Amino acid sequence: MSYWLLALILIAQAAIFLINQLDSDPHYPYVKLGAGSASWPFDNPQYLLLNLAIGGDMGGPVDNSIFPLQIEVDDVRAYQKL
């Protein structure tokens, strides 16, 4: 079985999302544009939620014949630079 490597690198002025390689181009960089939780929610306490999101605006229509599905998580790690 192969797994994806997903990473979130959170620095003072940006949140950088990476998929499959830590040295790859950012999948979705989220740049801090201002103060307050409306423009920069990462100053607030955060929680990790792992889900199997299917469909929606980015995923498009869903073929119900694919169900049931499951997500298998091998490892979750969180690091904080001191």
PyMOL Python script that loads the backbone (N, CA, C, O; Angstrom):
from pymol import cmd

cmd.read_pdbstr("""\
ATOM      1  N   MET A   1       0.835  -1.165   0.000  1.00  0.00           N
ATOM      2  CA  MET A   1       0.000   0.000   0.000  1.00  0.00           C
ATOM      3  C   MET A   1       0.890   1.242   0.000  1.00  0.00           C
ATOM      4  O   MET A   1       1.907   1.286   0.692  1.00  0.00           O
ATOM      5  N   SER A   2       0.506   2.229  -0.767  1.00  0.00           N
ATOM      6  CA  SER A   2       1.268   3.473  -0.767  1.00  0.00           C
ATOM      7  C   SER A   2       0.462   4.559  -0.054  1.00  0.00           C
ATOM      8  O   SER A   2      -0.768   4.579  -0.106  1.00  0.00           O
ATOM      9  N   TYR A   3       1.170   5.440   0.599  1.00  0.00           N
ATOM     10  CA  TYR A   3       0.556   6.528   1.343  1.00  0.00           C
ATOM     11  C   TYR A   3       1.005   7.856   0.760  1.00  0.00           C
ATOM     12  O   TYR A   3       2.070   7.950   0.150  1.00  0.00           O
ATOM     13  N   TRP A   4       0.206   8.857   0.948  1.00  0.00           N
ATOM     14  CA  TRP A   4       0.582  10.215   0.590  1.00  0.00           C
ATOM     15  C   TRP A   4       1.248  10.862   1.788  1.00  0.00           C
ATOM     16  O   TRP A   4       0.919  10.560   2.935  1.00  0.00           O
ATOM     17  N   LEU A   5       2.178  11.747   1.515  1.00  0.00           N
ATOM     18  CA  LEU A   5       2.791  12.552   2.552  1.00  0.00           C
ATOM     19  C   LEU A   5       2.227  13.963   2.425  1.00  0.00           C
ATOM     20  O   LEU A   5       2.455  14.645   1.426  1.00  0.00           O
ATOM     21  N   LEU A   6       1.500  14.386   3.431  1.00  0.00           N
ATOM     22  CA  LEU A   6       0.904  15.717   3.450  1.00  0.00           C
ATOM     23  C   LEU A   6       1.588  16.526   4.533  1.00  0.00           C
ATOM     24  O   LEU A   6       1.829  16.019   5.628  1.00  0.00           O
ATOM     25  N   ALA A   7       1.902  17.772   4.244  1.00  0.00           N
ATOM     26  CA  ALA A   7       2.607  18.607   5.213  1.00  0.00           C
ATOM     27  C   ALA A   7       2.030  20.012   5.211  1.00  0.00           C
ATOM     28  O   ALA A   7       1.610  20.533   4.179  1.00  0.00           O
ATOM     29  N   LEU A   8       2.020  20.602   6.380  1.00  0.00           N
ATOM     30  CA  LEU A   8       1.679  22.009   6.547  1.00  0.00           C
ATOM     31  C   LEU A   8       2.853  22.663   7.253  1.00  0.00           C
ATOM     32  O   LEU A   8       3.179  22.304   8.384  1.00  0.00           O
ATOM     33  N   ILE A   9       3.478  23.604   6.603  1.00  0.00           N
ATOM     34  CA  ILE A   9       4.572  24.358   7.199  1.00  0.00           C
ATOM     35  C   ILE A   9       4.011  25.725   7.549  1.00  0.00           C
ATOM     36  O   ILE A   9       3.621  26.493   6.670  1.00  0.00           O
ATOM     37  N   LEU A  10       3.973  26.017   8.828  1.00  0.00           N
ATOM     38  CA  LEU A  10       3.381  27.265   9.303  1.00  0.00           C
ATOM     39  C   LEU A  10       4.496  28.175   9.803  1.00  0.00           C
ATOM     40  O   LEU A  10       5.177  27.863  10.780  1.00  0.00           O
ATOM     41  N   ILE A  11       4.673  29.302   9.123  1.00  0.00           N
ATOM     42  CA  ILE A  11       5.660  30.297   9.518  1.00  0.00           C
ATOM     43  C   ILE A  11       4.919  31.605   9.815  1.00  0.00           C
ATOM     44  O   ILE A  11       3.704  31.680   9.633  1.00  0.00           O
ATOM     45  N   ALA A  12       5.628  32.614  10.261  1.00  0.00           N
ATOM     46  CA  ALA A  12       4.983  33.848  10.718  1.00  0.00           C
ATOM     47  C   ALA A  12       4.113  34.505   9.651  1.00  0.00           C
ATOM     48  O   ALA A  12       3.063  35.057   9.980  1.00  0.00           O
ATOM     49  N   GLN A  13       4.514  34.461   8.398  1.00  0.00           N
ATOM     50  CA  GLN A  13       3.792  35.192   7.356  1.00  0.00           C
ATOM     51  C   GLN A  13       3.111  34.305   6.317  1.00  0.00           C
ATOM     52  O   GLN A  13       2.584  34.818   5.330  1.00  0.00           O
ATOM     53  N   ALA A  14       3.110  32.989   6.516  1.00  0.00           N
ATOM     54  CA  ALA A  14       2.495  32.118   5.521  1.00  0.00           C
ATOM     55  C   ALA A  14       2.241  30.729   6.085  1.00  0.00           C
ATOM     56  O   ALA A  14       2.905  30.285   7.022  1.00  0.00           O
ATOM     57  N   ALA A  15       1.272  30.063   5.495  1.00  0.00           N
ATOM     58  CA  ALA A  15       1.021  28.644   5.720  1.00  0.00           C
ATOM     59  C   ALA A  15       1.222  27.972   4.363  1.00  0.00           C
ATOM     60  O   ALA A  15       0.597  28.363   3.378  1.00  0.00           O
ATOM     61  N   ILE A  16       2.083  26.974   4.311  1.00  0.00           N
ATOM     62  CA  ILE A  16       2.434  26.343   3.047  1.00  0.00           C
ATOM     63  C   ILE A  16       2.029  24.880   3.104  1.00  0.00           C
ATOM     64  O   ILE A  16       2.490  24.137   3.971  1.00  0.00           O
ATOM     65  N   PHE A  17       1.171  24.467   2.187  1.00  0.00           N
ATOM     66  CA  PHE A  17       0.687  23.097   2.121  1.00  0.00           C
ATOM     67  C   PHE A  17       1.465  22.347   1.045  1.00  0.00           C
ATOM     68  O   PHE A  17       1.575  22.820  -0.086  1.00  0.00           O
ATOM     69  N   LEU A  18       1.999  21.192   1.389  1.00  0.00           N
ATOM     70  CA  LEU A  18       2.765  20.370   0.463  1.00  0.00           C
ATOM     71  C   LEU A  18       2.136  18.989   0.369  1.00  0.00           C
ATOM     72  O   LEU A  18       1.588  18.475   1.344  1.00  0.00           O
ATOM     73  N   ILE A  19       2.220  18.400  -0.813  1.00  0.00           N
ATOM     74  CA  ILE A  19       1.692  17.052  -1.031  1.00  0.00           C
ATOM     75  C   ILE A  19       2.788  16.185  -1.623  1.00  0.00           C
ATOM     76  O   ILE A  19       3.342  16.504  -2.675  1.00  0.00           O
ATOM     77  N   ASN A  20       3.095  15.094  -0.950  1.00  0.00           N
ATOM     78  CA  ASN A  20       3.986  14.008  -1.383  1.00  0.00           C
ATOM     79  C   ASN A  20       5.470  14.281  -1.330  1.00  0.00           C
ATOM     80  O   ASN A  20       6.235  13.320  -1.248  1.00  0.00           O
ATOM     81  N   GLN A  21       5.934  15.501  -1.370  1.00  0.00           N
ATOM     82  CA  GLN A  21       7.368  15.740  -1.251  1.00  0.00           C
ATOM     83  C   GLN A  21       7.591  17.052  -0.525  1.00  0.00           C
ATOM     84  O   GLN A  21       7.037  18.085  -0.901  1.00  0.00           O
ATOM     85  N   LEU A  22       8.401  17.004   0.512  1.00  0.00           N
ATOM     86  CA  LEU A  22       8.664  18.213   1.291  1.00  0.00           C
ATOM     87  C   LEU A  22       9.474  19.231   0.507  1.00  0.00           C
ATOM     88  O   LEU A  22       9.459  20.414   0.844  1.00  0.00           O
ATOM     89  N   ASP A  23      10.183  18.800  -0.532  1.00  0.00           N
ATOM     90  CA  ASP A  23      10.983  19.737  -1.313  1.00  0.00           C
ATOM     91  C   ASP A  23      10.288  20.156  -2.607  1.00  0.00           C
ATOM     92  O   ASP A  23      10.917  20.758  -3.476  1.00  0.00           O
ATOM     93  N   SER A  24       9.003  19.845  -2.744  1.00  0.00           N
ATOM     94  CA  SER A  24       8.281  20.182  -3.971  1.00  0.00           C
ATOM     95  C   SER A  24       7.725  21.603  -3.896  1.00  0.00           C
ATOM     96  O   SER A  24       7.804  22.267  -2.862  1.00  0.00           O
ATOM     97  N   ASP A  25       7.169  22.042  -5.001  1.00  0.00           N
ATOM     98  CA  ASP A  25       6.507  23.341  -5.025  1.00  0.00           C
ATOM     99  C   ASP A  25       5.271  23.286  -4.136  1.00  0.00           C
ATOM    100  O   ASP A  25       4.610  22.251  -4.051  1.00  0.00           O
ATOM    101  N   PRO A  26       4.960  24.392  -3.476  1.00  0.00           N
ATOM    102  CA  PRO A  26       3.779  24.406  -2.607  1.00  0.00           C
ATOM    103  C   PRO A  26       2.508  24.103  -3.399  1.00  0.00           C
ATOM    104  O   PRO A  26       2.318  24.602  -4.508  1.00  0.00           O
ATOM    105  N   HIS A  27       1.649  23.282  -2.815  1.00  0.00           N
ATOM    106  CA  HIS A  27       0.359  22.986  -3.439  1.00  0.00           C
ATOM    107  C   HIS A  27      -0.584  24.177  -3.283  1.00  0.00           C
ATOM    108  O   HIS A  27      -1.289  24.557  -4.218  1.00  0.00           O
ATOM    109  N   TYR A  28      -0.583  24.748  -2.099  1.00  0.00           N
ATOM    110  CA  TYR A  28      -1.447  25.889  -1.840  1.00  0.00           C
ATOM    111  C   TYR A  28      -0.805  26.772  -0.782  1.00  0.00           C
ATOM    112  O   TYR A  28      -0.965  26.508   0.410  1.00  0.00           O
ATOM    113  N   PRO A  29      -0.077  27.822  -1.187  1.00  0.00           N
ATOM    114  CA  PRO A  29       0.466  28.745  -0.185  1.00  0.00           C
ATOM    115  C   PRO A  29      -0.615  29.729   0.265  1.00  0.00           C
ATOM    116  O   PRO A  29      -1.326  30.298  -0.563  1.00  0.00           O
ATOM    117  N   TYR A  30      -0.730  29.921   1.547  1.00  0.00           N
ATOM    118  CA  TYR A  30      -1.719  30.833   2.134  1.00  0.00           C
ATOM    119  C   TYR A  30      -0.930  31.930   2.835  1.00  0.00           C
ATOM    120  O   TYR A  30      -0.353  31.706   3.899  1.00  0.00           O
ATOM    121  N   VAL A  31      -0.909  33.123   2.230  1.00  0.00           N
ATOM    122  CA  VAL A  31      -0.068  34.210   2.705  1.00  0.00           C
ATOM    123  C   VAL A  31      -0.853  35.104   3.657  1.00  0.00           C
ATOM    124  O   VAL A  31      -2.016  35.426   3.410  1.00  0.00           O
ATOM    125  N   LYS A  32      -0.210  35.495   4.734  1.00  0.00           N
ATOM    126  CA  LYS A  32      -0.831  36.386   5.714  1.00  0.00           C
ATOM    127  C   LYS A  32      -0.979  37.776   5.106  1.00  0.00           C
ATOM    128  O   LYS A  32       0.012  38.418   4.758  1.00  0.00           O
ATOM    129  N   LEU A  33      -2.224  38.236   4.981  1.00  0.00           N
ATOM    130  CA  LEU A  33      -2.487  39.528   4.365  1.00  0.00           C
ATOM    131  C   LEU A  33      -2.824  40.606   5.374  1.00  0.00           C
ATOM    132  O   LEU A  33      -2.815  41.790   5.038  1.00  0.00           O
ATOM    133  N   GLY A  34      -3.117  40.221   6.595  1.00  0.00           N
ATOM    134  CA  GLY A  34      -3.470  41.208   7.602  1.00  0.00           C
ATOM    135  C   GLY A  34      -3.598  40.576   8.969  1.00  0.00           C
ATOM    136  O   GLY A  34      -3.359  39.381   9.141  1.00  0.00           O
ATOM    137  N   ALA A  35      -3.977  41.391   9.940  1.00  0.00           N
ATOM    138  CA  ALA A  35      -4.140  40.911  11.311  1.00  0.00           C
ATOM    139  C   ALA A  35      -5.577  40.467  11.542  1.00  0.00           C
ATOM    140  O   ALA A  35      -6.480  40.825  10.786  1.00  0.00           O
ATOM    141  N   GLY A  36      -5.775  39.691  12.583  1.00  0.00           N
ATOM    142  CA  GLY A  36      -7.114  39.225  12.943  1.00  0.00           C
ATOM    143  C   GLY A  36      -7.419  37.860  12.371  1.00  0.00           C
ATOM    144  O   GLY A  36      -6.858  37.460  11.351  1.00  0.00           O
ATOM    145  N   SER A  37      -8.314  37.147  13.034  1.00  0.00           N
ATOM    146  CA  SER A  37      -8.600  35.768  12.638  1.00  0.00           C
ATOM    147  C   SER A  37      -9.327  35.666  11.303  1.00  0.00           C
ATOM    148  O   SER A  37      -9.294  34.607  10.677  1.00  0.00           O
ATOM    149  N   ALA A  38      -9.977  36.721  10.851  1.00  0.00           N
ATOM    150  CA  ALA A  38     -10.652  36.667   9.555  1.00  0.00           C
ATOM    151  C   ALA A  38      -9.657  36.534   8.404  1.00  0.00           C
ATOM    152  O   ALA A  38      -9.940  35.845   7.423  1.00  0.00           O
ATOM    153  N   SER A  39      -8.507  37.176   8.508  1.00  0.00           N
ATOM    154  CA  SER A  39      -7.517  37.091   7.447  1.00  0.00           C
ATOM    155  C   SER A  39      -6.378  36.134   7.777  1.00  0.00           C
ATOM    156  O   SER A  39      -5.674  35.684   6.873  1.00  0.00           O
ATOM    157  N   TRP A  40      -6.183  35.812   9.064  1.00  0.00           N
ATOM    158  CA  TRP A  40      -5.102  34.912   9.467  1.00  0.00           C
ATOM    159  C   TRP A  40      -5.558  34.056  10.649  1.00  0.00           C
ATOM    160  O   TRP A  40      -5.273  34.394  11.797  1.00  0.00           O
ATOM    161  N   PRO A  41      -6.257  32.961  10.386  1.00  0.00           N
ATOM    162  CA  PRO A  41      -6.802  32.138  11.471  1.00  0.00           C
ATOM    163  C   PRO A  41      -5.762  31.361  12.263  1.00  0.00           C
ATOM    164  O   PRO A  41      -6.089  30.791  13.303  1.00  0.00           O
ATOM    165  N   PHE A  42      -4.517  31.324  11.799  1.00  0.00           N
ATOM    166  CA  PHE A  42      -3.497  30.489  12.430  1.00  0.00           C
ATOM    167  C   PHE A  42      -2.943  31.065  13.726  1.00  0.00           C
ATOM    168  O   PHE A  42      -2.149  30.405  14.396  1.00  0.00           O
ATOM    169  N   ASP A  43      -3.342  32.279  14.098  1.00  0.00           N
ATOM    170  CA  ASP A  43      -2.958  32.813  15.404  1.00  0.00           C
ATOM    171  C   ASP A  43      -3.820  32.224  16.522  1.00  0.00           C
ATOM    172  O   ASP A  43      -3.460  32.323  17.695  1.00  0.00           O
ATOM    173  N   ASN A  44      -4.931  31.626  16.177  1.00  0.00           N
ATOM    174  CA  ASN A  44      -5.839  30.983  17.140  1.00  0.00           C
ATOM    175  C   ASN A  44      -5.435  29.529  17.357  1.00  0.00           C
ATOM    176  O   ASN A  44      -4.712  28.965  16.536  1.00  0.00           O
ATOM    177  N   PRO A  45      -5.887  28.913  18.445  1.00  0.00           N
ATOM    178  CA  PRO A  45      -5.616  27.482  18.641  1.00  0.00           C
ATOM    179  C   PRO A  45      -6.141  26.677  17.446  1.00  0.00           C
ATOM    180  O   PRO A  45      -7.195  26.990  16.893  1.00  0.00           O
ATOM    181  N   GLN A  46      -5.404  25.654  17.061  1.00  0.00           N
ATOM    182  CA  GLN A  46      -5.752  24.844  15.899  1.00  0.00           C
ATOM    183  C   GLN A  46      -5.985  23.392  16.315  1.00  0.00           C
ATOM    184  O   GLN A  46      -5.460  22.927  17.327  1.00  0.00           O
ATOM    185  N   TYR A  47      -6.775  22.695  15.519  1.00  0.00           N
ATOM    186  CA  TYR A  47      -7.065  21.285  15.725  1.00  0.00           C
ATOM    187  C   TYR A  47      -6.823  20.561  14.417  1.00  0.00           C
ATOM    188  O   TYR A  47      -6.989  21.137  13.342  1.00  0.00           O
ATOM    189  N   LEU A  48      -6.437  19.323  14.501  1.00  0.00           N
ATOM    190  CA  LEU A  48      -6.208  18.520  13.315  1.00  0.00           C
ATOM    191  C   LEU A  48      -7.426  17.638  13.072  1.00  0.00           C
ATOM    192  O   LEU A  48      -7.817  16.855  13.938  1.00  0.00           O
ATOM    193  N   LEU A  49      -8.013  17.767  11.909  1.00  0.00           N
ATOM    194  CA  LEU A  49      -9.180  16.981  11.526  1.00  0.00           C
ATOM    195  C   LEU A  49      -8.835  16.231  10.253  1.00  0.00           C
ATOM    196  O   LEU A  49      -8.526  16.845   9.231  1.00  0.00           O
ATOM    197  N   LEU A  50      -8.884  14.923  10.306  1.00  0.00           N
ATOM    198  CA  LEU A  50      -8.641  14.097   9.132  1.00  0.00           C
ATOM    199  C   LEU A  50      -9.976  13.566   8.648  1.00  0.00           C
ATOM    200  O   LEU A  50     -10.693  12.901   9.395  1.00  0.00           O
ATOM    201  N   ASN A  51     -10.311  13.857   7.400  1.00  0.00           N
ATOM    202  CA  ASN A  51     -11.579  13.371   6.877  1.00  0.00           C
ATOM    203  C   ASN A  51     -11.428  12.959   5.422  1.00  0.00           C
ATOM    204  O   ASN A  51     -10.428  13.269   4.774  1.00  0.00           O
ATOM    205  N   LEU A  52     -12.408  12.276   4.933  1.00  0.00           N
ATOM    206  CA  LEU A  52     -12.449  11.838   3.545  1.00  0.00           C
ATOM    207  C   LEU A  52     -13.477  12.718   2.839  1.00  0.00           C
ATOM    208  O   LEU A  52     -14.652  12.361   2.749  1.00  0.00           O
ATOM    209  N   ALA A  53     -13.032  13.860   2.345  1.00  0.00           N
ATOM    210  CA  ALA A  53     -13.926  14.818   1.690  1.00  0.00           C
ATOM    211  C   ALA A  53     -14.107  14.413   0.228  1.00  0.00           C
ATOM    212  O   ALA A  53     -13.133  14.185  -0.488  1.00  0.00           O
ATOM    213  N   ILE A  54     -15.335  14.329  -0.194  1.00  0.00           N
ATOM    214  CA  ILE A  54     -15.647  13.885  -1.549  1.00  0.00           C
ATOM    215  C   ILE A  54     -16.631  14.868  -2.160  1.00  0.00           C
ATOM    216  O   ILE A  54     -17.619  15.250  -1.532  1.00  0.00           O
ATOM    217  N   GLY A  55     -16.347  15.276  -3.401  1.00  0.00           N
ATOM    218  CA  GLY A  55     -17.258  16.171  -4.114  1.00  0.00           C
ATOM    219  C   GLY A  55     -17.048  17.619  -3.742  1.00  0.00           C
ATOM    220  O   GLY A  55     -15.955  18.012  -3.334  1.00  0.00           O
ATOM    221  N   GLY A  56     -18.088  18.409  -3.881  1.00  0.00           N
ATOM    222  CA  GLY A  56     -17.999  19.831  -3.582  1.00  0.00           C
ATOM    223  C   GLY A  56     -17.555  20.634  -4.790  1.00  0.00           C
ATOM    224  O   GLY A  56     -17.498  20.120  -5.907  1.00  0.00           O
ATOM    225  N   ASP A  57     -17.245  21.884  -4.556  1.00  0.00           N
ATOM    226  CA  ASP A  57     -16.875  22.778  -5.654  1.00  0.00           C
ATOM    227  C   ASP A  57     -15.615  22.317  -6.383  1.00  0.00           C
ATOM    228  O   ASP A  57     -15.537  22.423  -7.606  1.00  0.00           O
ATOM    229  N   MET A  58     -14.631  21.808  -5.644  1.00  0.00           N
ATOM    230  CA  MET A  58     -13.384  21.392  -6.284  1.00  0.00           C
ATOM    231  C   MET A  58     -13.461  19.963  -6.821  1.00  0.00           C
ATOM    232  O   MET A  58     -12.858  19.650  -7.847  1.00  0.00           O
ATOM    233  N   GLY A  59     -14.194  19.107  -6.134  1.00  0.00           N
ATOM    234  CA  GLY A  59     -14.241  17.698  -6.510  1.00  0.00           C
ATOM    235  C   GLY A  59     -15.247  17.359  -7.587  1.00  0.00           C
ATOM    236  O   GLY A  59     -15.084  16.370  -8.302  1.00  0.00           O
ATOM    237  N   GLY A  60     -16.274  18.159  -7.709  1.00  0.00           N
ATOM    238  CA  GLY A  60     -17.294  17.917  -8.726  1.00  0.00           C
ATOM    239  C   GLY A  60     -18.309  16.882  -8.288  1.00  0.00           C
ATOM    240  O   GLY A  60     -18.342  16.486  -7.123  1.00  0.00           O
ATOM    241  N   PRO A  61     -19.147  16.441  -9.235  1.00  0.00           N
ATOM    242  CA  PRO A  61     -20.204  15.478  -8.910  1.00  0.00           C
ATOM    243  C   PRO A  61     -19.625  14.143  -8.434  1.00  0.00           C
ATOM    244  O   PRO A  61     -18.518  13.761  -8.814  1.00  0.00           O
ATOM    245  N   VAL A  62     -20.385  13.451  -7.605  1.00  0.00           N
ATOM    246  CA  VAL A  62     -19.936  12.196  -7.015  1.00  0.00           C
ATOM    247  C   VAL A  62     -20.747  11.036  -7.582  1.00  0.00           C
ATOM    248  O   VAL A  62     -21.975  11.086  -7.642  1.00  0.00           O
ATOM    249  N   ASP A  63     -20.036   9.995  -7.996  1.00  0.00           N
ATOM    250  CA  ASP A  63     -20.668   8.753  -8.441  1.00  0.00           C
ATOM    251  C   ASP A  63     -20.878   7.886  -7.205  1.00  0.00           C
ATOM    252  O   ASP A  63     -19.908   7.398  -6.624  1.00  0.00           O
ATOM    253  N   ASN A  64     -22.111   7.689  -6.801  1.00  0.00           N
ATOM    254  CA  ASN A  64     -22.416   6.961  -5.569  1.00  0.00           C
ATOM    255  C   ASN A  64     -21.968   5.502  -5.589  1.00  0.00           C
ATOM    256  O   ASN A  64     -21.953   4.852  -4.544  1.00  0.00           O
ATOM    257  N   SER A  65     -21.605   4.979  -6.754  1.00  0.00           N
ATOM    258  CA  SER A  65     -21.156   3.580  -6.799  1.00  0.00           C
ATOM    259  C   SER A  65     -19.786   3.389  -6.139  1.00  0.00           C
ATOM    260  O   SER A  65     -19.365   2.251  -5.928  1.00  0.00           O
ATOM    261  N   ILE A  66     -19.084   4.476  -5.811  1.00  0.00           N
ATOM    262  CA  ILE A  66     -17.767   4.345  -5.168  1.00  0.00           C
ATOM    263  C   ILE A  66     -17.880   4.054  -3.675  1.00  0.00           C
ATOM    264  O   ILE A  66     -16.883   3.703  -3.044  1.00  0.00           O
ATOM    265  N   PHE A  67     -19.053   4.190  -3.108  1.00  0.00           N
ATOM    266  CA  PHE A  67     -19.227   4.009  -1.664  1.00  0.00           C
ATOM    267  C   PHE A  67     -19.463   2.555  -1.317  1.00  0.00           C
ATOM    268  O   PHE A  67     -20.001   1.826  -2.152  1.00  0.00           O
ATOM    269  N   PRO A  68     -19.096   2.092  -0.142  1.00  0.00           N
ATOM    270  CA  PRO A  68     -18.463   2.813   0.961  1.00  0.00           C
ATOM    271  C   PRO A  68     -16.965   2.968   0.733  1.00  0.00           C
ATOM    272  O   PRO A  68     -16.349   2.180   0.015  1.00  0.00           O
ATOM    273  N   LEU A  69     -16.395   3.981   1.343  1.00  0.00           N
ATOM    274  CA  LEU A  69     -14.961   4.253   1.281  1.00  0.00           C
ATOM    275  C   LEU A  69     -14.398   4.354   2.683  1.00  0.00           C
ATOM    276  O   LEU A  69     -15.142   4.469   3.656  1.00  0.00           O
ATOM    277  N   GLN A  70     -13.092   4.310   2.780  1.00  0.00           N
ATOM    278  CA  GLN A  70     -12.439   4.499   4.070  1.00  0.00           C
ATOM    279  C   GLN A  70     -11.126   5.225   3.852  1.00  0.00           C
ATOM    280  O   GLN A  70     -10.561   5.197   2.759  1.00  0.00           O
ATOM    281  N   ILE A  71     -10.653   5.866   4.885  1.00  0.00           N
ATOM    282  CA  ILE A  71      -9.358   6.522   4.856  1.00  0.00           C
ATOM    283  C   ILE A  71      -8.456   5.783   5.848  1.00  0.00           C
ATOM    284  O   ILE A  71      -8.847   5.529   6.987  1.00  0.00           O
ATOM    285  N   GLU A  72      -7.257   5.445   5.403  1.00  0.00           N
ATOM    286  CA  GLU A  72      -6.297   4.769   6.274  1.00  0.00           C
ATOM    287  C   GLU A  72      -5.141   5.715   6.540  1.00  0.00           C
ATOM    288  O   GLU A  72      -4.500   6.201   5.608  1.00  0.00           O
ATOM    289  N   VAL A  73      -4.879   5.971   7.796  1.00  0.00           N
ATOM    290  CA  VAL A  73      -3.821   6.886   8.201  1.00  0.00           C
ATOM    291  C   VAL A  73      -2.736   6.070   8.889  1.00  0.00           C
ATOM    292  O   VAL A  73      -2.996   5.374   9.870  1.00  0.00           O
ATOM    293  N   ASP A  74      -1.527   6.163   8.367  1.00  0.00           N
ATOM    294  CA  ASP A  74      -0.417   5.416   8.928  1.00  0.00           C
ATOM    295  C   ASP A  74       0.223   6.153  10.100  1.00  0.00           C
ATOM    296  O   ASP A  74       0.608   5.532  11.090  1.00  0.00           O
ATOM    297  N   ASP A  75       0.336   7.468   9.991  1.00  0.00           N
ATOM    298  CA  ASP A  75       1.080   8.212  10.994  1.00  0.00           C
ATOM    299  C   ASP A  75       0.673   9.677  10.938  1.00  0.00           C
ATOM    300  O   ASP A  75       0.433  10.220   9.859  1.00  0.00           O
ATOM    301  N   VAL A  76       0.598  10.307  12.086  1.00  0.00           N
ATOM    302  CA  VAL A  76       0.343  11.751  12.193  1.00  0.00           C
ATOM    303  C   VAL A  76       1.367  12.304  13.162  1.00  0.00           C
ATOM    304  O   VAL A  76       1.544  11.777  14.260  1.00  0.00           O
ATOM    305  N   ARG A  77       2.040  13.370  12.753  1.00  0.00           N
ATOM    306  CA  ARG A  77       3.053  13.987  13.611  1.00  0.00           C
ATOM    307  C   ARG A  77       2.850  15.491  13.606  1.00  0.00           C
ATOM    308  O   ARG A  77       2.414  16.070  12.612  1.00  0.00           O
ATOM    309  N   ALA A  78       3.168  16.108  14.721  1.00  0.00           N
ATOM    310  CA  ALA A  78       3.145  17.565  14.823  1.00  0.00           C
ATOM    311  C   ALA A  78       4.435  18.002  15.489  1.00  0.00           C
ATOM    312  O   ALA A  78       4.854  17.447  16.505  1.00  0.00           O
ATOM    313  N   TYR A  79       5.051  19.006  14.898  1.00  0.00           N
ATOM    314  CA  TYR A  79       6.308  19.528  15.413  1.00  0.00           C
ATOM    315  C   TYR A  79       6.144  21.015  15.685  1.00  0.00           C
ATOM    316  O   TYR A  79       5.378  21.701  15.009  1.00  0.00           O
ATOM    317  N   GLN A  80       6.853  21.490  16.656  1.00  0.00           N
ATOM    318  CA  GLN A  80       6.874  22.923  16.959  1.00  0.00           C
ATOM    319  C   GLN A  80       8.308  23.350  17.156  1.00  0.00           C
ATOM    320  O   GLN A  80       9.040  22.766  17.956  1.00  0.00           O
ATOM    321  N   LYS A  81       8.703  24.367  16.426  1.00  0.00           N
ATOM    322  CA  LYS A  81      10.057  24.893  16.578  1.00  0.00           C
ATOM    323  C   LYS A  81      10.120  25.734  17.826  1.00  0.00           C
ATOM    324  O   LYS A  81       9.311  26.645  18.003  1.00  0.00           O
ATOM    325  N   LEU A  82      11.069  25.445  18.696  1.00  0.00           N
ATOM    326  CA  LEU A  82      11.194  26.178  19.954  1.00  0.00           C
ATOM    327  C   LEU A  82      12.207  27.299  19.838  1.00  0.00           C
ATOM    328  O   LEU A  82      12.441  28.022  20.807  1.00  0.00           O
TER     329      LEU A  82
END
""", "prot")
cmd.dss("prot")
cmd.show_as("cartoon", "prot")
cmd.util.cbc("prot")
cmd.orient("prot")
